[in-house]
Amino acid sequence: MPTFVSRVFSVIVLLAIVCYLIPDMEEQQKKQDPPRRFTSIYQSNIVSLPRDLKIIDDFPYQKGKNSRWRMDLTLPLEASSQPRPALIFVYAGGWSGGNSTSSYTKAGPLHYARKGYVCVSLFHRLSDDTSFDDCLEDLKCAIRWMRAHADKYQIDPRRIGAFGNANGGSLVCLVGLMGQEQQVEPGRDWQDQSSELNAICISAAPTDYQSWPDGIEHLPRMIQLAWNNRAELEEKVARVSPINYVRADAPPMLVMHGVLDPSVDVSQSDHFVEALKAAGAKDVTYFRSEDSGHAVFLRDRTQTFPMMEEFFARTLGYPQGIKVAQR
């Protein structure tokens, strides 16, 4: 027993000495290794919510039970004496993935809502569950919903723009370039409204599926197209290629693409911009980055972010009477 007590006492004494020395060791370490000063801000998807905004998450834009017929609505908390321009953000994900909480489709609406815009982050059906036509119709329906509820949310129906990255940009282009007769599908909601867009910004977007480097036979892996023979596939691929809808009265366009893009070849945007100008489109801006790949919009954000902001301010305008938040 005396031996056991002696050992316990020795352990207690040793622990006391360690506890006494640890603070001193930490202090010495601080002197040797001063706090690191970070020269850049870590980019994450966690965004603080400004108190001057109203955010309505998971809001339905179409009648029915499909869980993807939802949008996140972000708008200024303070009422306006004038209707506001609106922006709809469409996420990337290769048609089979993605959601409105990822990357810029979450941060972008917060930024623009603080500047006076009414912003929507869109959920839409995915190609794993349905056809490409349904994905396209979801976007059109969401835009029609915005016009149908313009008075309630102080949206100016004449000033609705859209941003889409990758496949989201392809959807945005199709909707923005389609003629009025192609805007509403039979049986869909809000048929008394138009789904036209008044300004479009796209980044790293496929615009000509007919010229896909791997061949159109590989496209069903990206977008769900039902086809029975080669001729039918070619017809469907032509129908979903934005380049086939270019027109002189196209809405203002801002196109961004990286030369090093391994997913969507830069020639897609090269030819698309050329086709728009050849058709007589009067407001086309092209940012072609020599050093960026598929993530050109985020990688070159010191250029792309202010470029897009100035583009929408010019083509849609800020609401009158609203103080524009500064950077």
PyMOL commands that set and color helices and strands:
alter all, ss='L'
color gray80, all
select helices_A, chain A and resi 2-32+104-113+132-148+150-153+167-177+180-182+209-211+216-221+230-239+242-245+267-279+296-299+301-315
alter helices_A, ss='H'
color red, helices_A
select strands_A, chain A and resi 53-60+70-76+84-90+118-122+155-165+199-203+253-258+284-289
alter strands_A, ss='S'
color yellow, strands_A
deselect
rebuild
show_as cartoon
